[in-house]
Amino acid sequence: MASLPLPYPRFTLGSALTTEQLDFFRRYGFLHFRAFAGFEQVQVLLRATEAVQQQWLAEGVQKVNGVPIKYGKDVDGSPLVQRFAFASHYSPVLAEFLQDARFRALFPLLEAPGGRVGINEKDGLVINHYVNVPGSEFSQMGWHTDSLRDVFYGKRIGPMLNVGFHLDGTPATNGGLRLIPGTHHQPLREMLFRKKYYKDVSADDHEIAVETEPGDLTVHDGRMWHRVAQSPLVGEASRRRVMYVPILAGKYQPKHENSPTPFYLRFLHLVK
């Protein structure tokens, strides 16, 4: 594993990646960009996610394109969507956000032709809404890699980036994203067996905390180990909202309303 200097650098994403950014990603497997969006745009996006939530609650949406929707309880006991899938299909505001040209600037990280934002693939635009209260069904996520699904289906591991847009600031003291730098270079055996997928939520001696501010963008290689640590705080102070979208290369594999539920997502209820 690569030894990462701490604090690690935060970058700014322009129309193209710099040589420094490319080199950092190749070595460590992730990048962290400050202020991808400003305060006002973050508020617009938050309102858009709330509008989608109200629609899904009213319509009782349980799956989108075969992907289960995860519901839980908010701090006041009201119902809450805690994991959205393909959210941009239900909101022109979210769909427009994914058209930002700076997402295309990330395509060279794939080191493969045919890069694209996976609006219709995998789980599309996912929104994770973590809150640590009684009744919450989503306060943390155990160790995993995003490339396991390719292995499970007997496919060659395809180039994939997981791009996160952070709607809330998350200091390390409030849980949040943890990465093990350099594990995108690990052999297949390590990717399969280094951790117990999703069950292992314990801290790792080699992990780093990704401390975000509202409007930050993070990118990590789909092969690297990561988790989302539970907030030690309870109630409103524990709230964390992140939008994730894959950037992919290779064969185009869109989902549709009759798509089957992927096997690994049948265990989504175990993630709390």
Secondary structure by P-SEA (a helix, b strand, c coil): ccccccccbbbbbcccccaaaaaaaaacccccccccccaaaaaaaaaaaaaaaaaaaaacccccccbbbbbbbccccccccccccccccccaaaaaaaacccccccccccccccccccccccccbbbbbbbbccccccccccccccaaaaaaacccccbbbbbbbbccccccccccccccccccccccccccccccccccccccccccccccccbbbbbbbccbbbbbbbbcccccccbbbbbbbbbbbccbbbbccccccccccccccccc
